[in-house]
Amino acid sequence: MPVYSSLTHALAEALVDALWFVEGCGDEQMDPDDAVKVLEGVNLVSRLSSGQRSEFIDLLGTMAEAESDPARREFLEGFPKGFRLLDDAV
């Protein structure tokens, strides 16, 4: 069991784990409509302040660098864009 440097890191890992699971579920594992509801329900990231968003993006980058699974690393690297953490200008 990993030891996290902060509560923020632990919560980010938990969020990523849940979304990674939902993204990877096939139709036989999870109803597609329910999966969409879960993914759309993660709009909390849109309510982060600019500083919080920046901190979360940096943390995702750190997590991606430490990830040994190539597919999960790719998920982490694409997370900011896929979950609309980046400004439209970026």
C-alpha positions as CSV (number, residue, x, y, z in Angstrom):
1,M,0.0,0.0,0.0
2,P,1.6,3.3,-1.0
3,V,2.2,6.2,1.3
4,Y,1.2,9.5,-0.2
5,S,3.0,12.8,0.4
6,S,-0.3,14.6,0.9
7,L,-4.0,14.2,1.2
8,T,-4.3,15.9,-2.2
9,H,-2.1,13.2,-3.7
10,A,-4.2,10.4,-2.1
11,L,-7.4,11.9,-3.3
12,A,-6.1,12.5,-6.8
13,E,-5.0,8.8,-7.0
14,A,-8.5,7.7,-5.8
15,L,-10.2,9.9,-8.5
16,V,-7.9,8.6,-11.2
17,D,-8.3,5.0,-10.1
18,A,-12.1,5.3,-10.3
19,L,-12.1,7.0,-13.7
20,W,-9.5,4.6,-15.0
21,F,-11.8,1.8,-14.0
22,V,-14.9,3.3,-15.6
23,E,-13.0,4.1,-18.8
24,G,-11.8,0.5,-19.0
25,C,-15.1,-1.1,-18.4
26,G,-16.8,-2.9,-21.3
27,D,-20.5,-2.8,-21.9
28,E,-20.9,-6.2,-20.2
29,Q,-19.2,-4.8,-17.0
30,M,-21.0,-1.5,-16.7
31,D,-24.0,0.0,-18.4
32,P,-22.7,2.5,-20.9
33,D,-25.3,5.1,-19.8
34,D,-24.1,4.7,-16.2
35,A,-20.4,5.1,-17.3
36,V,-21.3,8.3,-19.1
37,K,-23.1,9.6,-16.0
38,V,-20.0,8.9,-13.8
39,L,-17.6,10.5,-16.3
40,E,-19.9,13.6,-16.7
41,G,-20.3,13.8,-12.9
42,V,-16.6,14.6,-12.5
43,N,-17.3,18.2,-13.3
44,L,-15.7,19.1,-9.9
45,V,-12.5,19.7,-11.8
46,S,-14.2,22.6,-13.7
47,R,-14.8,24.3,-10.3
48,L,-11.2,24.3,-9.3
49,S,-9.4,27.6,-8.9
50,S,-6.6,28.3,-11.4
51,G,-4.1,27.5,-8.7
52,Q,-5.8,24.3,-7.7
53,R,-6.1,23.3,-11.3
54,S,-2.4,24.0,-11.9
55,E,-1.5,21.9,-8.8
56,F,-3.7,19.0,-10.0
57,I,-2.1,19.1,-13.5
58,D,1.4,19.1,-12.0
59,L,0.4,16.2,-9.7
60,L,-1.0,14.2,-12.7
61,G,2.3,14.8,-14.5
62,T,4.2,13.5,-11.4
63,M,1.9,10.4,-11.3
64,A,2.4,9.8,-15.0
65,E,6.2,9.9,-14.7
66,A,6.1,7.3,-11.9
67,E,3.6,5.0,-13.7
68,S,5.0,1.8,-15.0
69,D,1.9,0.7,-17.0
70,P,2.1,2.4,-20.4
71,A,-1.7,2.4,-20.9
72,R,-2.3,4.0,-17.5
73,R,0.6,6.5,-18.1
74,E,-1.1,7.5,-21.3
75,F,-4.4,7.9,-19.5
76,L,-2.7,10.2,-16.9
77,E,-1.0,12.2,-19.5
78,G,-4.3,12.8,-21.4
79,F,-6.3,13.4,-18.2
80,P,-5.9,17.2,-18.2
81,K,-7.2,17.6,-21.7
82,G,-9.8,14.8,-21.5
83,F,-11.3,16.1,-18.4
84,R,-11.1,19.7,-19.4
85,L,-8.5,20.9,-16.9
86,L,-6.8,23.0,-19.6
87,D,-8.0,26.4,-20.5
88,D,-9.4,26.8,-24.0
89,A,-6.4,28.9,-24.9
90,V,-4.0,26.1,-24.1
